[in-house]
């Protein structure tokens, strides 16, 4: 695979969402009769069922307790970052206001200062209990180095899902400075489902699945507020990453009879991108910037990545996305904007109906074409006027 980029060196050709399109099917289905249920496996219980296959990213501008409760009630799942302002500060709203009001030239330094405050273990349990008290599914996350500590606290407080998330996840992490997380042991000892990410390759995804997680997150650097690809030159476009990781999922299932879902994480701000992720093999998607636009989001129309405040090498930035509608509108409509950023579920079911897919498994078999002109063909006036598909 690949093509020559110079003497003795080949590179693979990879694809992102803007470079492909989905082909309509021979049969079409009423969107109201589509099943979008996502099932997250649990070892000692029936799968955790979500009516909509969408997770909200564990970012401070997106998810707080109120948002997590509302997202759960609407049929999705929101992940609260256990290393964010919600667990470092008893009154996070004051801190969030400072972040929102900061000048763009000062924001990185401010974030670095804010996130130097240590996480308070009692707040980890408190936030989980607040989500549960709201009648919601409680999903929380941490980096691998803190997973053992925070996982135990969160589980004891009643968490339903724990996410171990880092820029790049591998089973074989080498360090002489600190003890690496034994992923297999952690997944085995946790009584609740563990989701692990992020990854983009076939081999590493297969290895991670062998450790026993409930699902794997796919994507390095595609997020709207992430700058990892610029800072590190690291990443694989989401279409290729999703296809490769889906292949690992299918091979692992064939070998073990255990199905480990993959969740495409990042790079999807519009309904069309979400649909393409499912067609490429995703079992669910994780979205950040689209939800940062919700009135309920704690960032008040601003969005920043988890690695933005890194003390030595920030790999994210604060962006303004604006508050455009309620969370319910963003998920179910009615859409009041014409760019595909609202009514994401409607986009999924309509697209599934048009390709003739009754459920997500059938959606993953959709015919895909390479079509780099798909978003620009015939759209000159939209582009010139910065409306619809011409918005930037």
C-alpha positions in Angstrom: 0.0 0.0 0.0 1.1 3.6 -0.5 3.0 5.6 -3.0 6.6 6.8 -3.3 7.3 10.2 -1.6 11.0 10.0 -2.3 13.8 7.6 -2.8 13.3 4.4 -0.7 10.4 5.9 1.2 6.7 5.2 0.7 3.6 6.7 2.4 0.0 5.6 2.6 -2.7 7.7 1.1 -5.3 8.4 3.7 -8.7 10.2 3.8 -10.7 12.5 5.9 -14.4 13.3 5.9 -14.2 16.0 3.2 -12.7 13.6 0.7 -15.4 10.9 0.6 -19.2 10.6 0.1 -21.8 8.0 0.7 -23.8 6.4 -2.2 -27.6 6.2 -1.9 -28.9 2.6 -1.7 -31.3 0.6 -4.0 -33.8 0.5 -1.2 -34.9 3.5 1.0 -36.4 3.3 4.4 -38.7 5.7 6.4 -36.3 7.5 8.8 -38.9 7.1 11.6 -38.3 3.3 11.4 -34.6 3.4 11.8 -32.9 1.9 14.9 -29.9 3.9 16.1 -29.4 2.1 19.4 -25.8 1.8 20.6 -25.0 -1.0 23.0 -22.0 -0.7 25.3 -21.0 -4.2 26.6 -20.9 -4.9 30.3 -19.3 -8.0 31.8 -21.7 -8.7 34.6 -24.9 -7.2 33.2 -26.8 -6.6 30.0 -25.3 -4.0 27.7 -25.8 -0.4 28.5 -28.2 0.8 25.8 -28.2 4.4 24.4 -31.0 5.4 22.2 -28.7 7.6 20.2 -25.1 6.6 19.5 -23.5 9.9 20.4 -21.2 10.7 23.3 -20.3 14.3 24.4 -16.5 14.8 24.8 -14.9 15.1 28.2 -14.0 18.7 27.8 -14.6 21.5 30.3 -16.3 23.8 27.8 -18.8 21.0 26.9 -19.7 18.8 29.9 -20.6 19.7 33.5 -23.1 18.0 35.8 -26.1 19.8 34.3 -25.1 19.0 30.8 -24.4 15.3 31.6 -27.9 15.0 33.2 -29.6 16.6 30.2 -27.6 14.6 27.6 -28.5 11.3 29.4 -32.2 12.2 29.5 -32.1 12.8 25.8 -30.7 9.3 25.1 -27.0 10.0 24.7 -24.0 10.0 27.1 -21.8 12.9 28.3 -18.4 12.2 29.7 -17.2 14.4 32.6 -13.5 15.1 32.8 -12.2 14.2 36.2 -9.1 16.3 35.7 -10.9 19.5 34.8 -12.2 22.5 36.6 -15.2 20.5 37.9 -12.9 18.6 40.2 -10.3 21.2 40.9 -12.6 23.9 42.1 -15.6 23.7 44.4 -17.2 26.6 42.5 -16.2 25.9 38.8 -18.6 28.6 37.4 -16.3 31.4 38.6 -13.3 29.8 36.9 -15.2 29.1 33.7 -16.2 32.8 33.6 -12.6 33.8 33.8 -11.8 31.5 30.9 -14.6 32.9 28.7 -13.7 36.5 29.4 -9.9 36.2 28.9 -8.2 37.9 26.0 -7.1 35.5 23.3 -3.4 36.5 23.8 -3.6 35.6 27.4 -5.8 32.5 27.4 -3.1 29.8 27.2 -1.2 31.2 30.2 -4.4 31.6 32.1 -5.5 28.0 31.4 -2.0 26.7 32.5 -2.4 28.6 35.8 -6.0 27.4 36.4 -5.2 23.7 35.8 -2.2 23.8 38.1 -4.7 23.6 41.0 -4.7 20.0 42.3 -7.7 17.8 41.7 -9.7 17.3 45.0 -10.5 13.6 45.4 -13.7 14.5 47.3 -15.0 16.4 44.3 -14.5 13.4 42.1 -17.0 11.4 44.1 -19.2 14.5 44.6 -19.6 15.2 40.9 -20.5 11.5 40.1 -23.1 11.5 42.8 -24.6 14.8 41.5 -25.0 13.2 38.1 -26.6 10.1 39.6 -28.9 12.2 41.7 -30.1 13.9 38.5 -31.2 10.5 37.3 -28.5 10.2 34.7 -26.0 7.7 33.5 -22.6 8.8 34.9 -19.6 8.6 32.7 -16.2 10.1 33.7 -12.7 10.1 32.4 -9.0 10.6 33.4 -5.6 10.1 31.9 -3.9 6.7 32.4 -1.6 8.0 35.2 -4.6 8.8 37.4 -7.0 6.1 36.3 -6.3 3.6 39.1 -6.9 6.4 41.8 -9.9 8.1 40.2 -11.4 4.9 38.8 -11.8 3.5 42.3 -13.3 6.7 43.7 -15.7 7.1 40.8 -16.8 3.5 40.9 -17.5 3.7 44.6 -19.6 6.9 44.0 -21.8 5.1 41.5 -20.2 5.8 38.1 -21.6 3.7 35.3 -18.7 4.1 32.7 -15.0 5.0 33.1 -13.0 6.4 30.2 -9.2 6.2 30.1 -8.1 8.8 27.6 -4.8 10.2 26.4 -3.5 11.7 23.2 -2.2 8.3 22.1 -3.0 5.1 23.9 -1.0 1.9 23.6 -0.7 -1.3 25.6 3.1 -1.1 25.6 4.0 2.2 27.2 7.6 2.5 28.3 8.7 4.9 31.1 11.5 4.8 33.7 10.0 7.9 35.5 6.6 6.6 36.5 4.7 3.3 36.7 2.6 2.7 33.6 -1.1 1.7 33.9 -1.6 -2.1 33.5 -4.5 -1.7 31.2 -5.5 -5.4 31.3 -5.4 -5.5 35.1 -7.4 -2.2 35.3 -10.1 -3.3 32.9 -10.4 -6.6 34.8 -10.6 -5.0 38.3 -13.1 -2.4 37.4 -16.7 -3.6 37.8 -18.0 -1.0 35.3 -17.3 -0.7 31.6 -13.9 0.9 30.7 -13.5 2.8 27.4 -9.9 3.3 26.2 -8.5 5.8 23.8 -7.2 7.3 21.7 -5.9 5.2 18.8 -5.8 5.2 15.0 -4.2 2.0 13.9 -5.1 -1.6 13.3 -2.4 -3.4 15.3 -2.6 -1.2 18.4 -6.4 -1.3 18.4 -6.3 -5.1 18.4 -3.8 -5.1 21.3 -6.0 -2.7 23.3 -9.1 -4.8 22.7 -7.1 -7.8 24.1 -6.9 -6.0 27.4 -10.7 -6.2 27.9 -12.1 -2.7 27.4 -15.8 -2.2 26.7 -15.0 0.1 23.7 -12.1 2.0 22.0 -11.9 5.6 21.1 -10.6 6.4 17.6 -8.9 9.7 16.6 -5.6 11.6 17.2 -5.7 15.3 16.7 -8.9 15.9 14.7 -10.8 18.0 17.3 -11.8 21.5 16.5 -9.9 22.9 19.5 -6.9 20.5 19.2 -3.6 21.5 17.9 -1.7 18.2 18.2 -1.4 17.8 14.5 0.3 21.2 14.2 2.4 20.9 17.4 3.5 17.3 16.9 2.8 16.6 13.3 0.9 13.5 14.5 -2.4 12.0 13.4 -4.4 10.0 10.8 -7.4 11.5 9.0 -10.6 10.1 10.6 -12.0 8.2 7.7 -8.9 6.0 7.3 -8.4 5.8 11.1 -12.0 4.6 11.6 -11.8 2.0 8.7 -8.6 0.6 10.1 -9.8 0.4 13.7 -13.1 -1.2 12.5 -11.1 -3.8 10.7 -9.3 -4.6 14.0 -12.7 -4.8 15.8 -14.0 -7.3 13.2 -10.8 -9.4 13.3 -10.8 -9.4 17.1 -14.5 -10.5 17.1 -13.7 -13.3 14.6 -10.9 -14.5 16.8 -12.6 -14.2 20.2 -16.4 -13.9 19.6 -16.2 -10.7 21.8 -17.5 -7.6 20.1 -15.7 -4.4 21.2 -17.3 -1.3 19.7 -15.2 1.6 18.3 -16.2 5.2 18.9 -14.9 7.8 16.4 -13.8 10.7 18.5 -13.4 14.2 17.0 -13.4 15.9 13.6 -17.2 15.9 13.2 -19.0 19.3 13.5 -21.8 18.6 11.0 -24.4 15.9 10.5 -22.7 14.7 7.3 -19.4 14.0 9.0 -21.2 12.0 11.7 -23.0 9.9 9.0 -19.7 9.3 7.2 -18.1 8.1 10.5 -20.8 5.4 10.9 -20.6 4.3 7.3 -16.8 3.9 7.8 -17.4 1.5 10.7 -18.0 3.5 13.8 -20.4 2.0 16.4 -20.8 5.4 18.1 -19.3 8.9 17.8 -17.8 11.3 20.4 -18.5 15.0 19.6 -17.2 18.1 21.3 -17.5 21.4 19.3 -21.0 20.7 18.2 -22.2 20.4 21.8 -20.1 23.4 22.9 -22.7 25.4 20.9 -25.5 24.3 23.2 -27.0 26.8 25.6 -26.5 24.2 28.4 -22.8 23.9 27.7 -20.6 25.4 30.6 -18.3 27.1 28.1 -20.9 29.7 27.1 -20.1 29.3 23.4 -16.3 28.7 23.9 -14.5 25.4 23.5 -11.0 24.2 24.5 -9.3 20.9 24.4 -8.0 18.7 27.2 -4.4 19.3 26.3 -4.8 23.1 25.9 -3.4 23.9 29.4 -0.4 21.6 29.3 2.3 23.1 31.4 5.1 22.7 28.9 3.6 21.9 25.5 0.0 23.0 25.0 -1.7 21.0 22.2 -5.0 22.9 22.0 -6.5 26.3 21.9 -9.7 28.1 23.0 -12.0 28.7 20.1 -15.3 30.6 19.9 -18.1 28.5 18.5 -21.0 30.6 19.7 -24.2 29.4 21.5 -26.6 28.6 18.7 -29.4 26.5 20.3 -30.5 24.1 23.0 -28.9 20.7 23.4 -32.3 19.2 22.3 -32.1 21.3 19.1 -28.6 20.2 18.3 -29.6 16.6 18.7 -33.2 16.5 17.4 -34.0 19.9 15.9 -35.9 21.7 14.7 -32.8 23.2 13.1 -32.6 26.9 12.9 -29.4 27.0 10.9 -28.6 25.7 7.5 -25.1 24.3 7.9 -25.9 20.8 9.4 -24.8 21.6 12.9 -28.3 21.0 14.4 -30.5 18.0 14.4 -27.7 15.5 14.3 -30.0 12.5 15.0 -32.3 13.6 12.2 -29.3 13.7 9.8 -28.3 10.1 10.9 -31.7 8.6 10.5 -32.4 10.4 7.2 -29.0 9.3 5.8 -29.6 5.7 7.0 -33.0 5.7 5.3 -31.5 7.0 2.0 -28.8 4.3 2.0 -31.3 1.6 3.0 -29.8 0.8 6.4 -32.2 -0.3 9.2 -29.6 -0.2 11.9 -26.0 0.8 12.6 -24.6 -2.6 11.5 -26.2 -2.2 8.1 -25.1 1.4 7.9 -21.5 0.3 8.2 -21.9 -1.6 4.9 -22.7 1.6 2.9 -20.9 2.1 -0.4 -18.3 4.8 -0.1 -16.7 6.8 -2.9 -13.6 9.0 -3.0 -15.1 12.4 -3.9 -12.9 15.4 -3.0 -15.3 17.8 -4.9 -18.4 16.6 -3.1 -18.7 19.7 -0.8 -17.8 22.2 -3.5 -19.5 20.9 -6.7 -22.2 23.4 -7.6 -21.8 25.3 -4.4 -20.2 28.5 -5.7 -22.9 30.9 -4.4 -22.9 29.3 -1.0 -19.1 29.6 -0.8 -19.1 33.2 -1.9 -21.9 34.2 0.4 -20.6 32.1 3.4 -23.9 30.3 3.9 -24.9 26.6 4.1 -22.1 24.4 2.9 -20.0 27.4 2.2 -19.7 28.3 5.9 -16.2 28.2 7.3 
